[in-house]
Each structure stands twice: as C-alpha cells, then as structure tokens.
C-alpha cells in the first residue's frame, strides 16, 4: 500500500508537461479525493450519470470511498457540466470515454498508483461509459474490478421513439444536436430514479446539471452503445459488482427491495448507507484477495 502523501508530481497537463502531437484541445473537468490519513488501499476512478457531474451529491460517493482508504479520481464527461462540448450532447460516447480514460490512465500508471489495485466505477449512463473505458483500455492495463453495473438496457419508459429517431436520421446528422426528444424520465425528477424527495430537491438545484430535452444524437448514441455493451459483456474478465433496486427493472446481482434507480444519491440515508456498506465490503475483499495491480484478478 502506498502512503497517502505519496502523490505524483504536478504537471502542466495530466499526461505530462507538453501537449500531445494530436492534442484536440479538449478539456475535461477532473476531481480528486484522498484519504486524510493512513495508507491508500487502492485507486477508484469514477464517472457520473447523464446530465450530472462529479460534484454536488455525486461527490458524496467519492468521499465515502476516500474515508474507506481509497484515492478517488473523477472526470466530468464531455458535454456534461463544465467539460467541453455542447451541454447535454453525447453524440460520441467513444470520444467521451476516451477523454476520461486518458486522465484515468495517466493516474493509474503513475508511480504512486501503478502497483495499487484499481477499480472503475460508473453510475447509470456513466456505468456504460465506464464499461466502454474498460473495453478500450490498452491490453497491458490491469483493472482489479468494476462497480456498479453499467446501463445495458434502456428501460421501456425511457426508450426513444424509433420512428422519431428514424425521421431525424433522414436529415443526415443535421438534427443530432437538436434538443427535441420527449424527456421520458431522462431528466432528473421526471421519473422514479430518485426516491427521497429532499435529495431530489438538492439534485434538481445543481446549477451545472443539464435540464433540457434529450438531444437526438445523444439518444442515438445511447441506443448504439447499450447494444454494443450487451454484445461485449463476455470480454469482461475482472470481478464485477452489480447493485440495483428491485423497482429499477434491470437484471440484478444484489437486490435492494423497494429501492429506486439512484441507490446512493436518491435514497434515504439508511438505504444509501446500506448500499455503500455492501460496496465497501466488496471492494475491500477484492483488495485483500487480489492485492497489487500486478496480480491478475480472475473473472467473477
């Protein structure tokens, strides 16, 4: 385990002191959370959900992991919060995942963290981006585990009208950035993703959250990516923790009776504390079982 004070030296860019030859000048907002004392057990790389960011209530998840002894690194997806690209537009999930992955790998391979266990964490749509990062990681990259589950199936209540997508598709990309699709629960507060009304009020007041209707290109991309990930699950060879509320609708490995989609940010404290406790037990056990990054973690 690495001492908590042993951090990589500051650089002008997160990958070093000079621009990359093909530097696209894309800016992704990043955040870091470190344990206040003791050894660092491992590193956790987190990605937020649709229309959200890494601050506001999402950072409570990062802070929990830091309190457990993990160094946590977050990156706001392109098109979300203050990161580059059009607000609320995620027409190229590959590019968004690549931008976050570049930051994560710059930390993952640095001297302070290269030998530590490393986990990828994503919430809802951020879980889909996280799984894409895992699948697109260089072959030599060693990840210890994935948690929680990615968005693999768009629920019926959120699925965009294929007729609408087809008609907009006839415009050959001209409509990709149009915010014209019915929200169908994509916007926070329109569906059952948040159970606790007080936390819903806090989440809804986030000034950086996107509140407009879903953009055409975003929905096209979510349909494409979820189908791709369903076909790629067999390529996952590391431990994988899946947690869901039984009122959420997808397949689950750990079931939380009566809980909704946002298990940590949107549930009452007694419920979210229970989920966090399960996550803590899971990640601590994987660190104990598989140890340093150099030790290969078998498939779950």
Secondary structure, 3 states (H helix, E strand, C coil): CEECCCCCCCCCECCECCCCCCCCCCCCCEEEECCCCCEECEEEEEECCCCCCCCCCCHHHHHHHHHCCEEEEEECCCCCCCCCCCCCCCCCHHHHHHHHHHHHHHHHCCCCCCCCEEEEEECCHHHHHHHHHHHHCCCCCCCCEEECCCCCCCCCCCCCCHHHHHHHHCCCCCCCCCECCCCCCCCCCCCCCCCCHHHHHHHHCCCCCCCCCCEHHHHHHHHHHHHHHHHHHHHCCCEEECEEECCCCCCCCEEECCCCCCCCCCCCHHHHHHHHHHHHHHHHHHHHHHCCCCCCCCCC
